[in-house]
C-alpha cells in the first residue's frame, strides 16, 4: 500500500462569502476523490507493460497467450464467438497442483467505447431464438449471467472476462484499517490567523494475485 494525501486551506472570509455552500461539499468530495484513486490504482495495472499487465510472480506479464493462456491468440470482435473463446480459456485454466479449474465467467469488463455494443449483445441473449425466414438462430444464454463493468480508464483496444472472486483470487485492493470506510479527514481551526484547514489521508494499494481468473480479448 502507499499513502496519499492533501491539505486544503480556506480563509474565514472565503467561508463567509460562500453563499452557494460549495465549500460545504468539500468533505464528501474528498471521499469521492479517494474512491477514484482506488479505481485509478486498480485499472492502471491493465496498462502496464504496454497493455500486457503487471509482471507476475513467475516473471511473466499478467496477460500472456503462451505461458498464462489467458489471451486470445488472434484479435477478435465484440461478438458471442469471441466471448465464447475467452470463456474456454477460463474453463481450461489448471490449478497449481494439477487439474482443470473450470472457472465460470462472471464479469465482462470493457472500456467506455464498447458500452453500447456490449449492451446490445447482452440484451440479445435474453431472446432465446431469433427467427429469420425458416431458420432459427440462438444466442448463448450464458451471456445473460454476465455483469457488465464499464471502465473509462481502460484503453479501447481490448475487453476482458473475469471469474468471480469466490472461485479464485484474481485482483485485490487493499486499504489500511483506518481507511476501511474511506479516507481519514482531520480539521484544524486557526487561532492566530482565521483559517480552516482540512487534511485528508488515504492509504491503499492494488495487486494481481493470479492470472487464471481473467482473460483478455484484443480487438481487431
TILUMTOR-639596 format. One record per residue: x, y, z of N, C-alpha, C, O, CB in turn. Coordinates in steps of 0.02 Angstrom, whole numbers, padded with zeros to 5 digits, always signed. Glycine has a CB too. Layout:
% residues N
XYZXYZXYZXYZXYZ;...
***
This chain:
% residues 220
+00042-00060+00000+00000+00000+00000+00044+00062+00000+00103+00059+00017-00048+00000+00061;+00015+00118-00019+00050+00182-00020+00004+00235+00010-00057+00229+00010+00072+00202-00092;+00036+00287+00037-00003+00341+00069-00012+00399+00021+00035+00420-00013+00033+00365+00134;-00074+00423+00019-00091+00481-00023-00126+00532+00021-00160+00514+00069-00137+00460-00083;-00116+00595+00006-00148+00646+00048-00146+00715+00017-00114+00727-00034-00116+00648+00115;-00183+00760+00050-00185+00829+00027-00210+00872+00085-00248+00850+00127-00232+00837-00036;-00187+00935+00084-00210+00984+00134-00245+01040+00096-00218+01068+00049-00151+01011+00177;-00305+01056+00118-00344+01111+00089-00354+01164+00143-00376+01149+00198-00413+01086+00062;-00337+01226+00126-00342+01281+00174-00387+01336+00146-00380+01356+00088-00272+01309+00191;-00433+01360+00188-00479+01414+00168-00480+01468+00222-00475+01453+00281-00550+01387+00155;-00485+01529+00199-00489+01584+00247-00560+01591+00274-00608+01566+00245-00467+01650+00213;-00565+01625+00332-00630+01638+00362-00674+01678+00314-00734+01666+00310-00622+01677+00428;-00643+01726+00278-00681+01767+00231-00710+01724+00174-00767+01735+00153-00636+01822+00202;-00670+01677+00150-00695+01635+00095-00755+01594+00116-00803+01587+00077-00639+01588+00071;-00754+01567+00177-00810+01528+00201-00872+01571+00211-00927+01550+00195-00793+01492+00265;-00863+01632+00238-00920+01677+00250-00951+01700+00185-01011+01713+00183-00898+01737+00291;-00912+01705+00132-00938+01727+00068-00963+01669+00024-00981+01679-00034-00886+01766+00031;-00964+01610+00052-00985+01551+00014-01061+01545+00015-01089+01502+00049-00953+01486+00042;-01095+01589-00023-01168+01590-00024-01198+01526-00053-01253+01506-00034-01193+01650-00064;-01162+01493-00098-01188+01433-00131-01169+01369-00094-01185+01314-00116-01162+01430-00202;-01135+01377-00037-01115+01320+00005-01074+01268-00033-01078+01208-00020-01177+01286+00033;-01033+01293-00081-00991+01246-00119-00937+01215-00075-00920+01157-00085-00959+01283-00178;-00911+01253-00026-00860+01225+00018-00889+01176+00068-00852+01136+00097-00824+01281+00054;-00954+01179+00079-00986+01131+00125-00983+01060+00097-00991+01011+00134-01058+01151+00138;-00972+01055+00032-00968+00989+00000-00896+00963-00005-00882+00915-00040-00998+00991-00070;-00851+00997+00031-00780+00980+00024-00765+00910+00051-00730+00871+00019-00738+01031+00060;-00791+00894+00110-00775+00828+00138-00804+00771+00097-00768+00722+00085-00802+00824+00209;-00867+00774+00074-00890+00721+00028-00848+00717-00036-00837+00663-00062-00963+00734+00009;-00825+00775-00060-00784+00774-00120-00717+00739-00108-00691+00706-00152-00771+00846-00145;-00690+00747-00047-00628+00712-00031-00639+00637-00030-00596+00599-00053-00602+00736+00037;-00696+00615-00004-00711+00544-00004-00718+00517-00075-00694+00462-00090-00775+00531+00035;-00750+00555-00118-00758+00534-00187-00690+00530-00223-00678+00485-00263-00805+00581-00225;-00647+00578-00206-00580+00577-00236-00541+00515-00215-00503+00486-00254-00541+00641-00217;-00550+00494-00152-00516+00434-00128-00540+00372-00165-00501+00328-00182-00526+00425-00052;-00606+00369-00178-00632+00311-00215-00606+00311-00287-00592+00258-00315-00709+00313-00215;-00600+00370-00317-00572+00374-00384-00499+00351-00384-00476+00318-00431-00577+00445-00413;-00463+00370-00332-00394+00348-00326-00389+00272-00323-00345+00243-00355-00362+00379-00263;-00434+00240-00287-00433+00167-00283-00443+00137-00353-00408+00090-00372-00487+00142-00235;-00491+00163-00390-00503+00138-00458-00444+00151-00503-00425+00109-00543-00567+00169-00487;-00414+00211-00496-00354+00227-00536-00300+00176-00523-00266+00153-00569-00329+00297-00520;-00291+00157-00459-00238+00110-00441-00251+00041-00470-00204+00009-00494-00233+00105-00365;-00314+00019-00469-00330-00047-00496-00321-00049-00572-00287-00093-00598-00402-00066-00477;-00352-00002-00607-00353-00007-00679-00289+00016-00712-00278+00003-00771-00410+00034-00706;-00246+00050-00674-00180+00067-00701-00139+00004-00714-00095+00003-00758-00142+00113-00653;-00154-00050-00677-00118-00112-00687-00130-00142-00757-00086-00175-00785-00137-00163-00634;-00190-00131-00784-00206-00157-00850-00162-00126-00905-00150-00157-00957-00279-00145-00867;-00138-00065-00893-00098-00029-00943-00024-00043-00937+00015-00022-00980-00111+00044-00937;-00002-00077-00884+00070-00089-00875+00097-00134-00931+00061-00174-00960+00083-00121-00807;+00161-00126-00944+00196-00166-00995+00159-00164-01062+00148-00215-01094+00203-00239-00971;+00142-00102-01082+00109-00091-01147+00045-00131-01155+00029-00155-01209+00157-00109-01203;+00007-00137-01100-00057-00171-01103-00054-00245-01086-00105-00278-01086-00086-00163-01170;+00006-00271-01073+00012-00341-01054+00001-00352-00980-00001-00409-00957+00081-00368-01074;-00005-00298-00942-00018-00304-00870+00046-00309-00830+00100-00315-00858-00061-00364-00857;+00040-00308-00764+00100-00310-00721+00137-00376-00726+00109-00427-00745+00080-00297-00649;+00200-00373-00708+00241-00434-00705+00221-00475-00645+00219-00450-00588+00317-00417-00703;+00205-00538-00657+00181-00582-00604+00240-00617-00568+00298-00605-00585+00133-00634-00632;+00224-00659-00520+00275-00691-00479+00319-00739-00518+00373-00758-00495+00243-00727-00423;+00296-00760-00578+00337-00804-00619+00381-00765-00668+00414-00795-00710+00293-00852-00657;+00381-00699-00663+00422-00658-00706+00392-00643-00774+00425-00615-00817+00487-00691-00717;+00329-00661-00785+00295-00652-00848+00236-00604-00838+00205-00604-00785+00271-00720-00878;+00222-00565-00889+00166-00517-00884+00100-00553-00872+00092-00611-00890+00162-00475-00947;+00054-00517-00841-00012-00544-00824-00045-00578-00883-00066-00636-00879-00057-00489-00797;-00050-00542-00939-00082-00569-00999-00029-00597-01046+00011-00560-01074-00126-00514-01035;-00029-00663-01054+00020-00695-01098-00013-00757-01129-00035-00802-01094+00085-00715-01058;-00016-00757-01195-00053-00809-01230-00023-00878-01220-00060-00928-01215-00056-00794-01304;+00043-00883-01216+00076-00949-01212+00083-00973-01140+00058-01026-01123+00144-00946-01244;+00115-00933-01098+00131-00955-01031+00071-00953-00983+00066-00994-00938+00186-00913-01003;+00026-00904-00993-00031-00898-00949-00097-00918-00982-00147-00928-00948-00037-00827-00923;-00096-00926-01047-00156-00948-01084-00218-00908-01066-00272-00936-01056-00169-01023-01071;-00211-00842-01062-00268-00800-01045-00277-00742-01093-00307-00691-01076-00260-00773-00975;-00252-00750-01153-00262-00701-01207-00281-00739-01270-00251-00790-01286-00197-00658-01219;-00332-00714-01305-00350-00745-01369-00291-00740-01417-00257-00689-01420-00413-00711-01400;-00278-00794-01454-00221-00796-01498-00225-00746-01555-00173-00723-01579-00214-00864-01527;-00285-00729-01576-00294-00679-01629-00345-00628-01607-00390-00643-01567-00315-00712-01696;-00339-00567-01633-00385-00514-01614-00456-00532-01633-00469-00560-01686-00364-00447-01647;-00503-00515-01589-00573-00531-01601-00616-00469-01610-00591-00414-01620-00599-00572-01544;-00680-00480-01606-00729-00425-01612-00778-00431-01554-00776-00479-01515-00766-00427-01681;-00822-00382-01548-00874-00386-01497-00927-00435-01522-00971-00416-01561-00905-00315-01482;-00922-00497-01501-00968-00548-01525-00972-00604-01474-00929-00611-01430-00945-00576-01594;-01025-00644-01481-01032-00703-01438-00976-00752-01450-00956-00789-01405-01100-00736-01449;-00951-00755-01512-00898-00802-01529-00833-00785-01491-00801-00830-01464-00886-00802-01605;-00814-00721-01490-00753-00703-01455-00760-00711-01380-00712-00731-01346-00734-00630-01471;-00819-00697-01353-00831-00709-01282-00829-00783-01266-00804-00804-01214-00898-00678-01260;-00855-00823-01312-00854-00896-01302-00782-00922-01302-00766-00967-01263-00894-00931-01355;-00740-00894-01345-00670-00916-01346-00634-00897-01281-00593-00935-01256-00633-00885-01406;-00650-00838-01255-00621-00817-01191-00646-00860-01134-00609-00875-01087-00635-00743-01178;-00709-00878-01137-00738-00922-01086-00701-00989-01086-00688-01018-01032-00814-00933-01098;-00684-01014-01144-00648-01077-01148-00579-01071-01115-00555-01119-01084-00640-01099-01221;-00547-01013-01121-00482-01003-01089-00489-01008-01013-00447-01039-00980-00452-00935-01108;-00542-00977-00986-00553-00981-00914-00568-01053-00893-00543-01076-00841-00611-00936-00893;-00607-01088-00931-00625-01157-00915-00564-01202-00911-00560-01248-00870-00675-01184-00966;-00515-01189-00955-00458-01234-00962-00399-01216-00918-00347-01249-00921-00436-01235-01033;-00406-01165-00877-00351-01149-00831-00342-01206-00781-00391-01237-00759-00365-01082-00794;-00280-01220-00765-00265-01276-00720-00240-01252-00653-00208-01199-00648-00215-01322-00752;-00254-01290-00601-00232-01273-00534-00157-01285-00526-00126-01320-00567-00271-01314-00482;-00128-01257-00474-00057-01265-00461-00039-01339-00453+00013-01361-00477-00036-01225-00399;-00081-01376-00420-00068-01447-00409-00092-01492-00465-00085-01553-00461-00100-01468-00346;-00120-01461-00518-00145-01500-00574-00220-01505-00574-00252-01499-00521-00115-01570-00573;-00250-01517-00631-00322-01522-00637-00353-01457-00662-00330-01403-00646-00353-01543-00571;-00407-01464-00700-00441-01406-00727-00480-01369-00673-00513-01399-00631-00488-01426-00784;-00475-01302-00674-00514-01261-00628-00585-01251-00651-00630-01241-00611-00480-01193-00619;-00596-01254-00717-00663-01244-00747-00697-01181-00720-00753-01184-00695-00706-01306-00733;-00662-01125-00725-00687-01061-00700-00745-01037-00743-00744-01043-00804-00631-01009-00698;-00795-01009-00710-00854-00982-00744-00849-00906-00747-00840-00874-00695-00920-01005-00708;-00855-00876-00806-00850-00803-00811-00909-00769-00776-00966-00791-00782-00847-00781-00884;-00894-00716-00740-00945-00679-00703-00948-00606-00724-01002-00576-00725-00932-00683-00629;-00891-00576-00740-00888-00505-00756-00862-00494-00827-00814-00526-00848-00845-00467-00705;-00894-00449-00862-00872-00427-00928-00848-00355-00920-00887-00309-00911-00930-00433-00982;-00782-00346-00923-00751-00282-00909-00730-00250-00975-00695-00282-01015-00689-00290-00861;-00751-00188-00986-00740-00159-01052-00731-00083-01047-00754-00052-00999-00797-00176-01099;-00698-00053-01097-00691+00020-01099-00757+00053-01119-00802+00019-01143-00636+00040-01148;-00762+00117-01108-00824+00153-01121-00845+00150-01195-00904+00152-01211-00818+00226-01099;-00796+00146-01239-00811+00146-01311-00851+00085-01332-00884+00087-01384-00747+00149-01350;-00850+00031-01293-00885-00030-01312-00951-00039-01275-00985-00090-01284-00841-00090-01299;-00970+00010-01235-01029+00001-01192-01092-00015-01231-01127-00063-01215-01040+00063-01151;-01107+00024-01282-01169+00013-01319-01169-00054-01355-01219-00090-01353-01179+00070-01370;-01113-00071-01388-01110-00135-01423-01120-00194-01376-01156-00241-01393-01042-00142-01458;-01090-00191-01318-01096-00246-01271-01165-00249-01240-01192-00303-01227-01043-00240-01216;-01195-00191-01228-01264-00190-01203-01311-00224-01252-01355-00262-01232-01288-00118-01189;-01302-00210-01316-01344-00241-01368-01333-00316-01369-01380-00355-01374-01329-00210-01437;-01269-00337-01365-01253-00408-01366-01285-00444-01307-01313-00498-01316-01178-00418-01366;-01280-00415-01248-01309-00447-01189-01385-00446-01191-01417-00493-01168-01284-00413-01125;-01413-00393-01219-01486-00390-01225-01512-00444-01272-01565-00473-01260-01508-00321-01250;-01474-00458-01324-01495-00511-01371-01495-00580-01338-01531-00625-01359-01448-00512-01431;-01455-00587-01285-01452-00651-01251-01517-00667-01214-01529-00724-01196-01394-00653-01203;-01558-00616-01201-01621-00629-01167-01674-00654-01216-01727-00677-01195-01646-00565-01133;-01659-00651-01281-01705-00678-01332-01678-00746-01352-01625-00751-01383-01711-00630-01394;-01713-00797-01334-01687-00865-01343-01680-00884-01416-01634-00920-01435-01731-00915-01307;-01726-00861-01457-01721-00877-01528-01740-00816-01569-01782-00776-01549-01768-00937-01547;-01706-00809-01625-01721-00756-01673-01737-00790-01739-01693-00823-01768-01662-00704-01680;-01797-00783-01762-01818-00819-01822-01807-00776-01884-01832-00719-01888-01892-00840-01817;-01770-00803-01932-01759-00769-01996-01782-00817-02051-01749-00867-02065-01683-00748-02004;-01838-00800-02082-01865-00845-02132-01885-00911-02100-01927-00912-02055-01814-00857-02188;-01855-00965-02122-01871-01030-02094-01817-01054-02046-01821-01109-02019-01881-01080-02149;-01765-01012-02036-01710-01032-01993-01716-00997-01926-01741-00941-01922-01642-01016-02026;-01694-01030-01875-01694-01000-01808-01623-01004-01779-01593-01058-01778-01745-01036-01761;-01597-00948-01757-01530-00946-01727-01536-00927-01654-01575-00883-01636-01484-00896-01765;-01497-00959-01613-01500-00947-01541-01440-00907-01517-01384-00916-01542-01504-01014-01503;-01452-00863-01471-01398-00826-01438-01382-00862-01373-01427-00878-01334-01418-00751-01425;-01318-00875-01359-01300-00912-01298-01329-00880-01236-01318-00821-01223-01224-00918-01292;-01365-00919-01197-01398-00892-01138-01350-00878-01080-01368-00842-01034-01453-00939-01115;-01289-00907-01082-01242-00894-01027-01223-00821-01024-01201-00796-00972-01180-00937-01035;-01230-00786-01080-01214-00715-01081-01260-00675-01034-01241-00622-01010-01219-00687-01152;-01320-00701-01022-01366-00666-00977-01338-00658-00907-01355-00610-00872-01433-00703-00974;-01296-00703-00887-01270-00703-00818-01209-00658-00809-01186-00650-00752-01253-00772-00798;-01184-00628-00862-01126-00585-00856-01146-00517-00828-01198-00489-00846-01091-00577-00924;-01104-00491-00785-01114-00424-00758-01068-00376-00796-01007-00384-00794-01101-00421-00681;-01097-00328-00831-01058-00282-00872-01027-00228-00828-01062-00192-00792-01102-00250-00927;-00961-00222-00832-00924-00171-00794-00890-00125-00845-00844-00146-00880-00871-00203-00745;-00914-00063-00849-00886-00015-00897-00836+00029-00860-00852+00059-00809-00942+00028-00930;-00775+00032-00887-00722+00069-00854-00688+00117-00904-00653+00094-00949-00670+00020-00823;-00700+00182-00896-00671+00231-00943-00595+00234-00942-00565+00262-00987-00699+00299-00930;-00564+00207-00889-00491+00209-00885-00458+00158-00932-00398+00164-00946-00468+00196-00814;-00495+00110-00957-00467+00058-01000-00458+00084-01071-00498+00122-01096-00511-00004-00999;-00404+00061-01103-00393+00077-01173-00444+00041-01217-00467-00014-01199-00321+00059-01195;-00461+00071-01273-00514+00044-01316-00488-00008-01365-00512-00012-01421-00548+00100-01355;-00438-00047-01345-00410-00098-01390-00420-00169-01365-00392-00216-01392-00337-00085-01401;-00460-00177-01311-00472-00244-01284-00529-00242-01234-00546-00188-01209-00407-00272-01251;-00557-00301-01219-00603-00308-01164-00589-00375-01130-00550-00415-01156-00678-00302-01187;-00621-00387-01073-00598-00441-01030-00657-00480-01000-00711-00453-00988-00554-00414-00974;-00645-00545-00988-00690-00586-00949-00654-00604-00883-00595-00620-00884-00711-00651-00988;-00691-00602-00828-00660-00618-00764-00707-00663-00724-00768-00656-00727-00644-00555-00724;-00677-00709-00686-00715-00752-00642-00730-00717-00577-00697-00668-00559-00677-00818-00629;-00780-00742-00541-00797-00714-00476-00742-00729-00425-00709-00781-00430-00865-00742-00451;-00732-00684-00377-00680-00694-00326-00696-00754-00281-00652-00778-00246-00672-00631-00284;-00758-00777-00281-00775-00837-00243-00743-00899-00274-00734-00950-00240-00850-00846-00240;-00725-00895-00338-00694-00952-00371-00618-00950-00366-00585-01001-00356-00715-00954-00444;-00590-00890-00373-00517-00883-00374-00499-00811-00357-00535-00765-00376-00487-00905-00442;-00444-00802-00322-00419-00734-00308-00382-00709-00369-00333-00739-00391-00373-00733-00245;-00406-00653-00396-00375-00626-00457-00340-00559-00442-00279-00556-00443-00428-00616-00513;-00379-00508-00429-00351-00442-00411-00378-00422-00343-00436-00437-00326-00369-00388-00465;-00336-00389-00305-00356-00369-00237-00338-00296-00225-00283-00274-00241-00323-00414-00184;-00385-00259-00196-00374-00191-00173-00367-00192-00097-00412-00216-00063-00431-00143-00196;-00312-00167-00072-00301-00166+00000-00299-00096+00027-00273-00050-00006-00237-00202+00017;-00327-00085+00086-00325-00020+00119-00303-00031+00191-00309-00086+00219-00395+00015+00116;-00277+00023+00221-00260+00021+00292-00324+00015+00333-00377+00036+00311-00219+00083+00312;-00318-00014+00393-00378-00024+00435-00418+00040+00444-00479+00038+00441-00357-00050+00503;-00384+00096+00454-00419+00159+00466-00455+00185+00405-00496+00231+00410-00371+00211+00491;-00440+00156+00346-00471+00179+00284-00524+00131+00257-00544+00136+00199-00417+00189+00232;-00546+00084+00298-00597+00037+00276-00660+00072+00253-00691+00051+00204-00614-00011+00332;-00679+00126+00287-00740+00162+00270-00726+00227+00232-00771+00269+00225-00779+00177+00332;-00665+00236+00208-00648+00296+00171-00587+00330+00200-00556+00304+00246-00707+00344+00172;-00568+00387+00172-00508+00421+00193-00516+00453+00263-00571+00467+00285-00489+00474+00143;-00459+00463+00296-00458+00499+00360-00456+00574+00345-00412+00598+00309-00397+00476+00404;-00503+00610+00374-00507+00683+00364-00502+00717+00432-00543+00705+00476-00572+00703+00327;-00452+00759+00440-00441+00796+00501-00451+00871+00488-00430+00897+00436-00370+00783+00530;-00482+00905+00535-00496+00976+00528-00457+01016+00580-00451+00996+00638-00572+00991+00534;-00431+01073+00559-00394+01117+00604-00419+01188+00595-00425+01213+00539-00317+01112+00590;-00434+01221+00651-00457+01290+00650-00401+01335+00675-00374+01323+00730-00522+01300+00694;-00382+01385+00635-00327+01430+00654-00346+01476+00711-00404+01495+00718-00306+01471+00594;-00296+01493+00751-00307+01539+00807-00276+01607+00793-00309+01659+00799-00280+01510+00872;-00213+01608+00773-00179+01671+00758-00205+01700+00693-00215+01760+00687-00102+01660+00754;-00216+01656+00644-00243+01677+00579-00309+01641+00569-00315+01581+00582-00194+01661+00520;-00360+01678+00546-00426+01649+00535-00426+01604+00473-00440+01627+00418-00479+01704+00527;-00409+01542+00483-00410+01493+00428-00440+01428+00452-00439+01411+00511-00338+01482+00401;-00465+01392+00404-00489+01324+00416-00450+01278+00369-00445+01291+00309-00567+01318+00405;-00423+01224+00397-00383+01179+00357-00409+01107+00366-00428+01086+00420-00308+01183+00378;-00409+01071+00310-00429+01001+00310-00371+00960+00282-00343+00976+00229-00494+00990+00270;-00354+00907+00317-00303+00861+00293-00335+00793+00280-00366+00764+00325-00244+00855+00344;-00327+00768+00219-00355+00703+00201-00297+00655+00189-00248+00672+00157-00401+00708+00137;-00305+00594+00216-00254+00542+00208-00288+00477+00189-00336+00455+00222-00211+00534+00272;-00263+00446+00137-00291+00381+00115-00233+00335+00098-00188+00354+00061-00340+00390+00054;-00236+00274+00124-00183+00225+00113-00213+00165+00078-00257+00131+00105-00148+00204+00180;-00190+00151+00017-00218+00095-00021-00166+00068-00070-00115+00099-00082-00282+00117-00059;-00181+00010-00096-00138-00021-00146-00175-00078-00180-00223-00105-00153-00073-00047-00115;-00153-00095-00241-00186-00148-00279-00134-00195-00309-00078-00174-00325-00231-00118-00334;-00154-00258-00317-00108-00307-00346-00147-00364-00377-00199-00385-00352-00060-00334-00291;-00122-00389-00433-00149-00450-00462-00116-00509-00428-00055-00514-00426-00138-00453-00540;-00157-00553-00400-00132-00612-00364-00124-00672-00409-00082-00715-00396-00178-00628-00307;-00165-00676-00461-00165-00736-00504-00189-00716-00573-00231-00672-00580-00209-00793-00474;-00161-00748-00624-00181-00733-00693-00236-00779-00718-00264-00766-00772-00121-00740-00739;-00253-00830-00681-00300-00880-00706-00373-00856-00708-00414-00885-00744-00295-00942-00665;-00388-00805-00670-00458-00784-00664-00480-00730-00712-00536-00705-00707-00471-00761-00595;-00438-00712-00759-00456-00659-00807-00429-00677-00876-00375-00705-00882-00428-00589-00784;-00469-00661-00927-00449-00675-00997-00458-00611-01037-00506-00574-01028-00492-00733-01028;-00411-00598-01081-00410-00537-01122-00430-00553-01194-00409-00602-01223-00341-00504-01121;-00473-00509-01221-00494-00515-01291-00469-00453-01328-00502-00401-01325-00573-00522-01297;-00413-00457-01363-00389-00400-01402-00437-00386-01460-00468-00432-01486-00318-00412-01430;-00444-00324-01478-00489-00305-01532-00451-00296-01598-00392-00278-01599-00525-00240-01514;-00486-00310-01652-00457-00303-01719-00441-00229-01730-00415-00211-01783-00505-00329-01775;
***
